[in-house]
Amino acid sequence: MKKLIIALVTLIPSLAFAAGGSHVPLESANIDLHDKESLQRGLDSFQHYCAGCHSTQYQRYGRVADDLGISVDDMRAKYIFDDSIKIGSLMENSIPSKDAAKWFGATPPDLTLVARVRGEDWIYSYLKGFYHDESRPFGVNNTVFPSVGMPHVMQELQGLPVKQEDGTIVSTGGKLNAEEYDQVVRDITGFLVYSGDPVKLERESLGWWVMGFLFIFFIIAYFLKKEYWKDVH
């Protein structure tokens, strides 16, 4: 009974987090985990725009560097700014939880597994769903997650997003055009999808070898069965 209660206490918040937000149609992210250049750009954008508040604390710098084809020296130079942080350290942010909760109303969640909980299309649509709303503390709201509690950290790239009557969002004044901004969002989404399941490609590749072995073993087992039972039948 005790184990059941613990399981329910652990599961219910996860289900509530997964089910939160509005039920708006989601855009397809079309993430390709084979595209390492996109994942590298996603890491770079995430570290510059997201990692100040959000961590990916179940990932290690060294593992990410190996998986994404980044040299250790580049990883240190671009993303590790504290000499006390080792290449094998977890990718945590630098904001104390208490300060973050005071500034934003709640501690920004770790995003290592957000793609496993929400899905890649949700992340992609969420990052594209910010729009200008003076009633909100940071001046923005979100179509996918109404009453969002975080600022639009990439507004300098997208510009001022304004929600039209038909629900579409039009932006002006950003450094990037709509297509370029969509690519940045897709890159970040891809990095988070990789972070949530860093062995996915390896697992899928190994799966084909396992299926091949089982197929060959099935043929051998079939002929052994025929040989063993030929005198019986």
N, C-alpha and C positions, 0 to 999 in steps of 0.2 A: 504493500500500500504506500509506503514511504517513497519507494522508487517511482511509483506511478505519479504521485503528487509532484515530485521533483521534475519528472518528464513534462508534465502539463505546464508547470510554472515556466519551464524553459521554452516550450513550444509555442505557447499562446502569444508572447510578445513578438516572436518571429513571424507568426501568421498575421498578426495585426500590422506589423511593419510591411509585410509583403502585400497586404490587401489595401494599404493606405493610399490616399490620393484619389483623384477623380477617375471616372471610367471613360476617358476620352480615347479616341482611336490613336494607336501608337504607330509611329513611322518605322519602317524597316531599316535596321542599322546595316545589314549585309556585312558583317564582320568576317574578315579573312585572317585567321591566325597564322597563316603561312607568310603573310606580308610583314616581314620583320621591319622594313623601313617605316611602315605605318605604326607598328608597335613602338618603335624607337621614338617617333614623333609624339606618340601618345604619352610615353613616359616623360618626355621633355615638357609637354604642355601640362601634364598633371603635376609635375614637380614645381612648375612656375606658378600655376594658377590655383591648384587645389591642395597641395601638400602643406601649405602654411597652416591649414586648419584640420585637414583630414589626413589620417595616416593609412598606410597599408602595412600594418604592423605584423602581419603573418607572412610577409615577404622579406627576403634578405637582399641587400645590395648586390652581393656577389652572385647569387642565384639569378637575379634579374639580368645582370650583366652577361652571364654565360648564355642564358636562354635567348636574349635579344641580340647577341653578337656585338656587345659593347666591350671595349677593352677596360681592364681594371683602372688604368690611368685616366681614361676619359670619364669613367664612372666617378672616380674621386674628384676630378677637376670640376665636373659639371653639377654633381648632385650631393656631394659630401663636403660640407663647409666647416665641419668641426673636426679637428685633429683627433679628438677622443673617440670619434665614431670609426669603427673598423669596417672593412669591406664585408665582413660576415655579420654585421649588425642588422637588426630588424629596422625596417623603414618606418620609423615613428616620426610624428611631427614635433615641433618645438614649443607648442602652446600648452601650458598647464591646463588640465581639465577644469579646475575651478575657475580660472580666468576665462576660458572659452565659454563655460556655462553662464558666467556673469555677463559677458559681452553679447552673446547670441541667444540667451535664454535657455539653451540646452547645449550639452557637450556635442560638438560635431562628431558623427559616427565614423568608426573605422570603415574603410571602403574596400578592404581586401576581398570580401565575399559578396559585395553588393550585387554583382552580376549573377551570382548563383541564386540570390533571393529575389531580385527584381526582374532580371532578364535584360538582355542587351538592348532590345527595342525600347524598354522603359527608360534606361539610362540615356540613350540617344535622344528620345523625345523630350525627356526632362531637361537636358542641357540646351535644347532648342526651344523650350517652352517658356522662358522668362519674358515678361512684358512689363511695361511701365505701369505702376499703380501707386499713386501718391498716398493711399490709405495704409500702405504697409510700412514698417519701420525702416526698411532699406530702400523703399521706393520702387520695389518690384514685386510681382507675384508670378505664379507659374501655372500654366494650363494643366499640367500633369499632376502637380502637387500643390493644390490651392493653399493659400496662407503659408507659403514657404517661409522658413525662418532664416534664410541665408541671402546674402547679397548676390548680385549677378557679377561674378568675379571676372567674367570675360567680356564685359560690356565695351571695353576699349577696342576689342576685336570686332564685335558684332555691331556696335553702335547702340542707339536708343531704340529698343524694341517696343513697338506700339501694336496692341491687339486691335484688329479690325472687327467690325460688326459680324462678319462671317466666321470669326474665330481665327483667321490667319494672322500671322505676326509679320509686320513690316519693320525693317530696321534702317536707320540712316545715321551717317556720321562715323561709322566704324572703320578700322584700318583694313578690314577684309570685306570682300563682296560676299554675297550669300553662299555661293558655291565654295569659296575658300573657307568660310566659317563652318559650313557643314562638314568639310574634310577634317578640320581641327576637332570638331565634336566626335566624328567617327573615329579618329585616331585615339582620343581619350577613352572612348567607349571600348575600343579594341584592347587597350592596355588593361582596363578593368576586367574585361572578359578573360584575358590571359591571367591576371592576378588571381581571379577566383578559381581557376583550374589550370595551373601552369604545366601539368603533365598531360593535358588533353591530347595533344598531337602525338606524344610518345605512346600514350595508352591506345589510341586508335591505330597507330602503326603496329604496335605489338598485337593488337586484336586480330589483324589480318594474318599474322604468323600463327597465332593460336588456331584460327579457323582452318588454315592450311594444314596444320598438324592434325587436327581432328578429322579432316577429310581423308588424309592419307591413312590415319589410324582406322577410320571406318572401313576403308577398302580392305586393309589387311585383316581386320576383324571379320569382315564378311566372308572372305575366302577361307579363313580359319574355321568359321562356323560351317561352311559347306563341306570342308574336308573332315571335320569332326563328326558331322551328322550324316555323311553319305552312306555309311553302313547301316545306320538306323532306319533311314527312309528307303 
